[in-house]
């Protein structure tokens, strides 16, 4: 009797690897970051060109936890966000505040600029970012234990 093999592993592994380990899909934050990097907004493209000129270790569309930061410098724990149209919709202010709070509990400082400021006052935006890069990172906040600590 002849032994036959399936053209692909039945256990979800990659073909040719013996099926020891299943294919891992990127987390949703990583997948979103990749999509965002491929299709930046006009303001993101403009600011990214200027940020690269600073010769700092700034990354764009950075997954941090379940969020994707527009720009981040991990060394000084700085997040740079551009607030466009979606930040004006119902509930956006509350979501932004919760996101900023979570990032702050991770030790990051968050600076936000409107899309309009990035487009029309970019020199001032860059000056503010340079000042934020020069200041020390915020210490990480200890987790709260609630009432009666």
Steps between C-alpha positions, in 0.01 A plus 500: 500500500634842406511782755354831379565846638261791506619797289491715813525426871168410656592651837531860379880500479701626207564258216843344531556572868357176632204686646671556835391861534186669364529806280495809720298794387608849604305661781225735394711802608792383286273435202338843540843667527606336174183621326547853638864510384392411147235774484609804706292814513634816337581644844685180600709510181588867554591456865694177436721680245585764761546251785751302295706819461536517880719186487331363812392140544135575428283224357166534322180303551628321808296229673501555877270263682174492308556850362692631199681828562549731202865560601705383797845545647552215746822642648329806647159327517329757277189442287409753230140490382331682214131558561304507177134470409430180695600673823202737457236224494271412792683324779845571354604730785421230756687234298798733457505574874489129588773422248720785629448386859601142416810618312593719797473202735758334274734798557437681171433869454246580230505819295214566261477729202205571276529405138450867416799601717721239331398625157518875565732554801743213464803705607333573835395134534860386440628750760257358757602144414870589535429648844312185603786281374747702709306461826536185713241221487221483756548231765260208469201532731450209742175309449215627716360265762180695537362644824684452824843441357 
